[in-house]
Amino acid sequence: MEIVCPAGTPAALRAAVKAGAHTVYCGFNDETNARNFPGLNFDRQEMREGIAFAHAHGSKVLIAINTFPRAGNEAIWHRAVADAESCHVDAVILADLGLLDYAARNHPGLRRHLSVQAAAANADVINFYAQTFDVKRVVLPRVLSVQEIAAINAETEVETEVFVFGGLCVMAEGRCSLSSYATGLSPNMNGVCSPANHVEYREDKGVLDARLGGYTIHRVGQNEPAPYPTLCKGCFGASNKSGHLFEDPVSLNAEQLIPQLQKAGVTALKIEGRQRSRSYVAQVVRNFRGAVDALEAGRPMPEGMLTRLSEGQAMTTGAYKKTWR
């Protein structure tokens, strides 16, 4: 199976390729991609150089243009599609219906993948995207069990790509309004979830508040680690309960499900983490490449090497085993 690895910077792209990534995904440094953070992403020249480096080392590159264009500003997204093709990218990852239509009509030779932001979770809608826009691969949302993924693959010829490691959202990709409620900036349109310029830390009498857009997301005692105030992973009180009411601060790790995912017909395994360091990217890529290579060779897969790279050193298999709280 293909290992699809994140790169938020040119250095991370090179690290991923050197570590054995089959494919790297990245984005332009603007609001056309869903990781539009300061200091991340690629300008056009960096993208050309990164793609050339990857191709010279036998790896592919995908460009995520996976936010939803704002009315009246479609030209920004159209230009991103055209620039991706001129950079000789291997495929673009799109979510918006209008942008898919534009790309299919104006850049028919450019391979199209469907982003997880489109939340395509059944064979009927996946086949629609394939028949209408010639989508070759779909990134499945993180709400499906292995059995459900197998059922989808039995009813479509479209390649499927699934997340196997990294941060989890509240598992309603493309539909989240939490960040835009608190800050006015949408992860689905502006590409920014919990933007750094809306983050504030306040200390009062030995208690530290982590705030986002004026809302207290975490409150910790003296000498306790203060997490980044991502709204869906905050601590809140409701119905006489307090805690992580939306999502626990844990990382997805489905490395031991790789054989099951292979049997389910999955084409590619995706690692989340374009905001992570090149060291993180290299370590995760090496581990998953080793696991896939071992599976292909009939050897036992390595275990437990990624725990220290997880969020809060805690892991979950997410929805793959369908254990809901």
Secondary structure by P-SEA (a helix, b strand, c coil): cbbbbbbccaaaaaaaaaacccbbbbbccccccccccccccccaaaaaaaaaaaaaacbbbbbbcccccccccaaaaaaaaaaaaaacccbbbbccaaaaaaaaaccccbbbbbccccccccaaaaaaaaaacccccccccccccaaaaaaaaaccccbbbbbcccccccccccccccccccccccccccccccccccbbbbbcccbbbbbccccccccccccccccccccccbbbbccccccccccccbbbbcccaaaaaaaacccbbbbbbccccaaaaaaaaaaaaaaaaaaaacccccccccccccccccccccccccccc
